[in-house]
Amino acid sequence: PVDLQAVRSTVQGQARLVARARGKVGQRRKLDRLEQLGGGRRYVGSGTTHVFCYPTCAQARRITERHRIDFADEQAALAAGYRPCKRCRPALAS
């Protein structure tokens, strides 16, 4: 006789492991895509708000192309009169 409860438990456990593995792969893909959005720029500034962010910040991704200003480092952004983003906080990471 086959213990159906044990089989069901094993199958459910394996399904959870597969779902967890798929989730980790999905997270890695999302991180890879966010890194590609940066395109080698260290910071992105908005010409309208005078705020600079990491290129992966949700606010930076909303900046239209004509208002986007790229900065190589934090000092260049500060010298141009831009303030750090309050969401991604690039000044705290430096």
MIZAVEX-502062 format. One record per atom (N, C-alpha, C): residue in three letters; atom name; x, y, z. Coordinates in Angstrom, 1 decimal, always signed. Each point is the difference from the previous one (the first is absolute). Layout:
% MIZAVEX-502062
+-----+----+--------+--------+--------+
:   r :  a :     c1 :     c2 :     c3 :
+-----+----+--------+--------+--------+
: Ala : CA :      X :      Y :      Z :
...
+-----+----+--------+--------+--------+
This chain:
% MIZAVEX-502062
+-----+----+--------+--------+--------+
:   r :  a :     c1 :     c2 :     c3 :
+-----+----+--------+--------+--------+
: Pro :  N :   +0.8 :   -1.2 :   +0.0 :
: Pro : CA :   -0.8 :   +1.2 :   +0.0 :
: Pro :  C :   +0.9 :   +1.3 :   +0.0 :
: Val :  N :   -0.4 :   +0.9 :   -0.8 :
: Val : CA :   +0.7 :   +1.3 :   -0.1 :
: Val :  C :   -0.6 :   +1.0 :   +1.0 :
: Asp :  N :   +0.9 :   +0.7 :   +0.7 :
: Asp : CA :   -0.5 :   +1.0 :   +0.9 :
: Asp :  C :   -0.2 :   +1.3 :   -0.8 :
: Leu :  N :   -1.2 :   +0.3 :   -0.3 :
: Leu : CA :   -0.4 :   +1.1 :   -0.9 :
: Leu :  C :   +0.4 :   +1.4 :   +0.7 :
: Gln :  N :   -0.1 :   +0.0 :   +1.3 :
: Gln : CA :   +0.3 :   +1.2 :   +0.7 :
: Gln :  C :   +1.5 :   +0.4 :   -0.1 :
: Ala :  N :   +0.8 :   -1.1 :   +0.1 :
: Ala : CA :   +1.5 :   +0.2 :   -0.1 :
: Ala :  C :   +0.3 :   +0.4 :   -1.4 :
: Val :  N :   -0.6 :   -0.6 :   -1.0 :
: Val : CA :   +0.3 :   +0.4 :   -1.4 :
: Val :  C :   -0.4 :   +1.4 :   -0.2 :
: Arg :  N :   -1.2 :   +0.4 :   +0.4 :
: Arg : CA :   -0.5 :   +1.4 :   -0.1 :
: Arg :  C :   +0.9 :   +1.0 :   +0.6 :
: Ser :  N :   +0.5 :   -0.4 :   +1.2 :
: Ser : CA :   +0.9 :   +0.9 :   +0.7 :
: Ser :  C :   +1.3 :   +0.2 :   -0.7 :
: Thr :  N :   +0.5 :   -1.1 :   -0.6 :
: Thr : CA :   +1.3 :   +0.1 :   -0.7 :
: Thr :  C :   -0.2 :   +0.8 :   -1.3 :
: Val :  N :   -1.1 :   -0.2 :   -0.7 :
: Val : CA :   -0.2 :   +0.8 :   -1.2 :
: Val :  C :   -0.2 :   +1.5 :   +0.3 :
: Gln :  N :   -0.7 :   +0.3 :   +1.0 :
: Gln : CA :   -0.2 :   +1.4 :   +0.4 :
: Gln :  C :   +1.3 :   +0.6 :   +0.4 :
: Gly :  N :   +0.9 :   -0.7 :   +0.7 :
: Gly : CA :   +1.3 :   +0.5 :   +0.4 :
: Gly :  C :   +0.9 :   +0.3 :   -1.2 :
: Gln :  N :   -0.1 :   -1.0 :   -1.0 :
: Gln : CA :   +0.8 :   +0.2 :   -1.2 :
: Gln :  C :   -0.5 :   +1.2 :   -0.8 :
: Ala :  N :   -1.3 :   +0.2 :   +0.0 :
: Ala : CA :   -0.6 :   +1.1 :   -0.7 :
: Ala :  C :   +0.5 :   +1.3 :   +0.6 :
: Arg :  N :   +0.0 :   +0.1 :   +1.3 :
: Arg : CA :   +0.5 :   +1.2 :   +0.7 :
: Arg :  C :   +1.4 :   +0.3 :   -0.3 :
: Leu :  N :   +0.9 :   -1.1 :   -0.1 :
: Leu : CA :   +1.4 :   +0.2 :   -0.3 :
: Leu :  C :   +0.1 :   +0.6 :   -1.4 :
: Val :  N :   -0.7 :   -0.6 :   -1.0 :
: Val : CA :   +0.0 :   +0.5 :   -1.3 :
: Val :  C :   -0.4 :   +1.5 :   -0.1 :
: Ala :  N :   -1.1 :   +0.3 :   +0.7 :
: Ala : CA :   -0.5 :   +1.4 :   +0.0 :
: Ala :  C :   +1.0 :   +0.9 :   +0.6 :
: Arg :  N :   +0.7 :   -0.4 :   +1.0 :
: Arg : CA :   +1.0 :   +0.9 :   +0.7 :
: Arg :  C :   +1.2 :   +0.2 :   -1.0 :
: Ala :  N :   +0.4 :   -1.1 :   -0.7 :
: Ala : CA :   +1.1 :   +0.1 :   -0.9 :
: Ala :  C :   -0.4 :   +1.0 :   -1.2 :
: Arg :  N :   -1.2 :   -0.2 :   -0.5 :
: Arg : CA :   -0.4 :   +0.9 :   -1.1 :
: Arg :  C :   -0.1 :   +1.5 :   +0.5 :
: Gly :  N :   -0.4 :   +0.2 :   +1.2 :
: Gly : CA :   +0.0 :   +1.3 :   +0.6 :
: Gly :  C :   +1.4 :   +0.7 :   +0.0 :
: Lys :  N :   +1.0 :   -0.8 :   +0.4 :
: Lys : CA :   +1.4 :   +0.5 :   +0.1 :
: Lys :  C :   +0.5 :   +0.3 :   -1.4 :
: Val :  N :   -0.3 :   -0.8 :   -1.0 :
: Val : CA :   +0.4 :   +0.2 :   -1.3 :
: Val :  C :   -0.7 :   +1.3 :   -0.5 :
: Gly :  N :   -1.2 :   +0.2 :   +0.3 :
: Gly : CA :   -0.8 :   +1.2 :   -0.4 :
: Gly :  C :   +0.6 :   +1.2 :   +0.6 :
: Gln :  N :   +0.4 :   -0.1 :   +1.3 :
: Gln : CA :   +0.6 :   +1.2 :   +0.7 :
: Gln :  C :   +1.4 :   +0.3 :   -0.7 :
: Arg :  N :   +0.8 :   -1.0 :   -0.3 :
: Arg : CA :   +1.2 :   +0.3 :   -0.6 :
: Arg :  C :   -0.1 :   +0.7 :   -1.4 :
: Arg :  N :   -1.0 :   -0.5 :   -0.8 :
: Arg : CA :   -0.3 :   +0.6 :   -1.2 :
: Arg :  C :   -0.4 :   +1.5 :   +0.1 :
: Lys :  N :   -0.8 :   +0.3 :   +1.1 :
: Lys : CA :   -0.5 :   +1.3 :   +0.2 :
: Lys :  C :   +1.2 :   +0.9 :   +0.4 :
: Leu :  N :   +0.9 :   -0.5 :   +0.8 :
: Leu : CA :   +1.2 :   +0.8 :   +0.4 :
: Leu :  C :   +0.9 :   +0.2 :   -1.2 :
: Asp :  N :   +0.1 :   -1.0 :   -0.9 :
: Asp : CA :   +0.8 :   +0.2 :   -1.2 :
: Asp :  C :   -0.5 :   +1.1 :   -0.9 :
: Arg :  N :   -1.4 :   +0.0 :   -0.1 :
: Arg : CA :   -0.6 :   +1.0 :   -0.8 :
: Arg :  C :   +0.1 :   +1.4 :   +0.6 :
: Leu :  N :   -0.1 :   +0.1 :   +1.3 :
: Leu : CA :   +0.2 :   +1.3 :   +0.6 :
: Leu :  C :   +1.5 :   +0.5 :   -0.1 :
: Glu :  N :   +0.9 :   -0.9 :   +0.0 :
: Glu : CA :   +1.4 :   +0.4 :   -0.2 :
: Glu :  C :   +0.2 :   +0.5 :   -1.4 :
: Gln :  N :   -0.6 :   -0.7 :   -1.0 :
: Gln : CA :   +0.1 :   +0.4 :   -1.4 :
: Gln :  C :   -0.6 :   +1.4 :   -0.2 :
: Leu :  N :   -1.0 :   +0.4 :   +0.8 :
: Leu : CA :   -0.6 :   +1.3 :   -0.2 :
: Leu :  C :   +1.0 :   +1.1 :   +0.4 :
: Gly :  N :   +0.9 :   -0.3 :   +0.9 :
: Gly : CA :   +1.0 :   +0.9 :   +0.3 :
: Gly :  C :   +0.9 :   +0.4 :   -1.1 :
: Gly :  N :   +0.3 :   -0.9 :   -0.9 :
: Gly : CA :   +0.8 :   +0.3 :   -1.2 :
: Gly :  C :   +1.4 :   +0.6 :   +0.3 :
: Gly :  N :   +0.6 :   -0.3 :   +1.1 :
: Gly : CA :   +1.3 :   +0.5 :   +0.3 :
: Gly :  C :   +0.0 :   +1.4 :   +0.7 :
: Arg :  N :   -1.1 :   +0.6 :   +0.1 :
: Arg : CA :   -0.1 :   +1.3 :   +0.7 :
: Arg :  C :   +0.0 :   -0.3 :   +1.5 :
: Arg :  N :   +0.6 :   +0.9 :   +0.7 :
: Arg : CA :   +0.0 :   -0.1 :   +1.5 :
: Arg :  C :   -1.2 :   +0.6 :   +0.6 :
: Tyr :  N :   -0.4 :   +1.2 :   -0.5 :
: Tyr : CA :   -1.1 :   +0.7 :   +0.5 :
: Tyr :  C :   -0.8 :   +0.6 :   -1.2 :
: Val :  N :   -1.3 :   +0.2 :   +0.2 :
: Val : CA :   -0.9 :   +0.7 :   -0.9 :
: Val :  C :   -0.7 :   +1.1 :   +0.7 :
: Gly :  N :   +0.0 :   +1.2 :   -0.7 :
: Gly : CA :   -0.6 :   +1.1 :   +0.6 :
: Gly :  C :   -1.2 :   +0.5 :   -0.8 :
: Ser :  N :   -0.9 :   +0.7 :   +0.6 :
: Ser : CA :   -1.2 :   +0.5 :   -0.7 :
: Ser :  C :   +0.2 :   +1.5 :   -0.2 :
: Gly :  N :   -0.1 :   +0.5 :   -1.2 :
: Gly : CA :   +0.2 :   +1.4 :   -0.3 :
: Gly :  C :   -1.1 :   +0.8 :   +0.6 :
: Thr :  N :   -1.2 :   -0.6 :   +0.3 :
: Thr : CA :   -1.1 :   +0.8 :   +0.5 :
: Thr :  C :   +0.0 :   +0.1 :   +1.5 :
: Thr :  N :   +0.3 :   -1.1 :   +0.7 :
: Thr : CA :   +0.0 :   +0.0 :   +1.5 :
: Thr :  C :   +1.4 :   +0.2 :   +0.6 :
: His :  N :   +1.0 :   -0.1 :   -0.8 :
: His : CA :   +1.4 :   +0.2 :   +0.5 :
: His :  C :   +0.3 :   -1.0 :   +1.1 :
: Val :  N :   -0.5 :   -1.3 :   -0.2 :
: Val : CA :   +0.3 :   -1.1 :   +0.9 :
: Val :  C :   +0.8 :   -1.0 :   -0.7 :
: Phe :  N :   +1.0 :   -0.6 :   +0.6 :
: Phe : CA :   +0.7 :   -1.1 :   -0.6 :
: Phe :  C :   -0.2 :   -1.3 :   +0.7 :
: Cys :  N :   -0.1 :   -1.1 :   -0.8 :
: Cys : CA :   -0.3 :   -1.4 :   +0.6 :
: Cys :  C :   +0.9 :   -1.0 :   -0.6 :
: Tyr :  N :   +0.0 :   -1.2 :   +0.5 :
: Tyr : CA :   +0.6 :   -1.1 :   -0.7 :
: Tyr :  C :   -0.9 :   -0.3 :   -1.2 :
: Pro :  N :   +0.6 :   -0.5 :   -1.1 :
: Pro : CA :   -0.8 :   -0.3 :   -1.2 :
: Pro :  C :   -1.1 :   -1.1 :   +0.3 :
: Thr :  N :   +0.2 :   -0.8 :   +1.0 :
: Thr : CA :   -1.0 :   -1.1 :   +0.3 :
: Thr :  C :   -1.1 :   +0.5 :   +0.9 :
: Cys :  N :   +0.0 :   +1.2 :   +0.5 :
: Cys : CA :   -1.0 :   +0.6 :   +0.8 :
: Cys :  C :   -1.3 :   +0.1 :   -0.8 :
: Ala :  N :   -1.2 :   -0.2 :   +0.7 :
: Ala : CA :   -1.2 :   +0.1 :   -0.7 :
: Ala :  C :   -0.3 :   +1.4 :   -0.5 :
: Gln :  N :   +0.5 :   +1.0 :   +0.8 :
: Gln : CA :   -0.2 :   +1.4 :   -0.4 :
: Gln :  C :   +0.9 :   +0.3 :   -1.2 :
: Ala :  N :   +1.2 :   -0.5 :   -0.1 :
: Ala : CA :   +0.9 :   +0.2 :   -1.1 :
: Ala :  C :   -0.6 :   -0.5 :   -1.3 :
: Arg :  N :   -0.7 :   -1.2 :   +0.1 :
: Arg : CA :   -0.5 :   -0.6 :   -1.2 :
: Arg :  C :   -1.2 :   +0.8 :   -0.6 :
: Arg :  N :   -0.5 :   +0.9 :   +0.8 :
: Arg : CA :   -1.2 :   +0.9 :   -0.5 :
: Arg :  C :   +0.5 :   +1.2 :   -0.7 :
: Ile :  N :   +1.3 :   +0.3 :   +0.1 :
: Ile : CA :   +0.5 :   +1.3 :   -0.6 :
: Ile :  C :   +0.0 :   -0.2 :   -1.5 :
: Thr :  N :   -0.6 :   +1.0 :   -0.7 :
: Thr : CA :   -0.1 :   -0.1 :   -1.5 :
: Thr :  C :   +1.4 :   +0.3 :   -0.6 :
: Glu :  N :   +0.3 :   -0.5 :   -1.2 :
: Glu : CA :   +1.3 :   +0.1 :   -0.6 :
: Glu :  C :   +0.4 :   +1.4 :   -0.1 :
: Arg :  N :   -0.8 :   +0.9 :   -0.3 :
: Arg : CA :   +0.4 :   +1.4 :   -0.2 :
: Arg :  C :   +0.4 :   +0.7 :   +1.3 :
: His :  N :   -0.5 :   -0.5 :   +1.1 :
: His : CA :   +0.3 :   +0.6 :   +1.3 :
: His :  C :   +1.1 :   -0.8 :   +0.8 :
: Arg :  N :   +0.5 :   -1.1 :   -0.6 :
: Arg : CA :   +1.0 :   -0.9 :   +0.6 :
: Arg :  C :   +1.4 :   +0.6 :   -0.1 :
: Ile :  N :   +0.7 :   +0.1 :   +1.1 :
: Ile : CA :   +1.4 :   +0.4 :   +0.0 :
: Ile :  C :   +0.8 :   -1.0 :   +0.7 :
: Asp :  N :   +1.1 :   -0.5 :   -0.6 :
: Asp : CA :   +0.8 :   -1.0 :   +0.5 :
: Asp :  C :   +1.2 :   +0.6 :   +0.8 :
: Phe :  N :   +0.3 :   -0.6 :   +1.1 :
: Phe : CA :   +1.2 :   +0.4 :   +0.8 :
: Phe :  C :   +0.9 :   -1.1 :   +0.3 :
: Ala :  N :   +1.3 :   +0.2 :   -0.1 :
: Ala : CA :   +0.9 :   -1.1 :   +0.2 :
: Ala :  C :   +0.2 :   -0.2 :   +1.5 :
: Asp :  N :   -0.1 :   +1.0 :   +0.8 :
: Asp : CA :   +0.1 :   -0.2 :   +1.5 :
: Asp :  C :   -0.8 :   +1.0 :   +0.8 :
: Glu :  N :   -0.1 :   -0.2 :   +1.2 :
: Glu : CA :   -0.8 :   +0.8 :   +0.9 :
: Glu :  C :   +0.4 :   +1.4 :   +0.1 :
: Gln :  N :   +1.3 :   +0.2 :   +0.0 :
: Gln : CA :   +0.6 :   +1.4 :   +0.0 :
: Gln :  C :   -0.4 :   +0.8 :   -1.1 :
: Ala :  N :   -0.1 :   -0.6 :   -1.2 :
: Ala : CA :   -0.4 :   +0.8 :   -1.2 :
: Ala :  C :   -1.5 :   +0.4 :   +0.1 :
: Ala :  N :   -0.8 :   -0.9 :   +0.5 :
: Ala : CA :   -1.4 :   +0.3 :   +0.2 :
: Ala :  C :   -0.2 :   +1.1 :   +1.0 :
: Leu :  N :   +0.7 :   -0.1 :   +1.1 :
: Leu : CA :   -0.1 :   +1.1 :   +1.0 :
: Leu :  C :   +0.5 :   +1.3 :   -0.5 :
: Ala :  N :   +1.1 :   +0.0 :   -0.7 :
: Ala : CA :   +0.6 :   +1.2 :   -0.6 :
: Ala :  C :   -0.9 :   +0.7 :   -0.9 :
: Ala :  N :   -0.9 :   -0.8 :   -0.7 :
: Ala : CA :   -0.9 :   +0.5 :   -1.0 :
: Ala :  C :   -1.3 :   +0.5 :   +0.7 :
: Gly :  N :   -0.1 :   -0.1 :   +1.3 :
: Gly : CA :   -1.1 :   +0.5 :   +0.8 :
: Gly :  C :   -1.1 :   -1.0 :   +0.2 :
: Tyr :  N :   +0.2 :   -1.3 :   -0.2 :
: Tyr : CA :   -1.0 :   -1.0 :   +0.2 :
: Tyr :  C :   +0.1 :   -0.6 :   +1.4 :
: Arg :  N :   -1.1 :   -0.4 :   +0.5 :
: Arg : CA :   -0.1 :   -0.6 :   +1.3 :
: Arg :  C :   -0.2 :   -1.5 :   -0.1 :
: Pro :  N :   +0.4 :   -0.8 :   +1.0 :
: Pro : CA :   -0.2 :   -1.5 :   -0.1 :
: Pro :  C :   -1.5 :   -0.3 :   +0.2 :
: Cys :  N :   -0.3 :   -1.1 :   -0.7 :
: Cys : CA :   -1.4 :   -0.5 :   +0.1 :
: Cys :  C :   -0.3 :   -0.5 :   +1.4 :
: Lys :  N :   -1.2 :   +0.3 :   +0.5 :
: Lys : CA :   -0.4 :   -0.5 :   +1.3 :
: Lys :  C :   -0.5 :   -1.4 :   +0.0 :
: Arg :  N :   -0.2 :   -0.6 :   -1.1 :
: Arg : CA :   -0.5 :   -1.3 :   -0.1 :
: Arg :  C :   +1.2 :   -1.1 :   -0.1 :
: Cys :  N :   +0.9 :   +0.2 :   -0.9 :
: Cys : CA :   +1.1 :   -1.0 :   -0.1 :
: Cys :  C :   +1.2 :   +0.5 :   +0.8 :
: Arg :  N :   +0.1 :   +1.2 :   +0.4 :
: Arg : CA :   +1.0 :   +0.6 :   +0.9 :
: Arg :  C :   +1.4 :   -0.3 :   -0.5 :
: Pro :  N :   +0.4 :   +0.5 :   -1.1 :
: Pro : CA :   +1.4 :   -0.3 :   -0.5 :
: Pro :  C :   +1.1 :   +0.6 :   +0.9 :
: Ala :  N :   -0.3 :   +1.1 :   +0.7 :
: Ala : CA :   +1.0 :   +0.6 :   +0.8 :
: Ala :  C :   +0.4 :   -0.9 :   +1.2 :
: Leu :  N :   -0.9 :   -0.8 :   +0.5 :
: Leu : CA :   +0.3 :   -0.8 :   +1.2 :
: Leu :  C :   +0.9 :   -1.2 :   -0.4 :
: Ala :  N :   -0.1 :   -0.4 :   -1.3 :
: Ala : CA :   +0.8 :   -1.2 :   -0.4 :
: Ala :  C :   +1.5 :   +0.3 :   -0.2 :
: Ser :  N :   +0.3 :   +1.3 :   -0.2 :
: Ser : CA :   +1.3 :   +0.4 :   -0.3 :
: Ser :  C :   +0.9 :   +0.0 :   +1.2 :
+-----+----+--------+--------+--------+
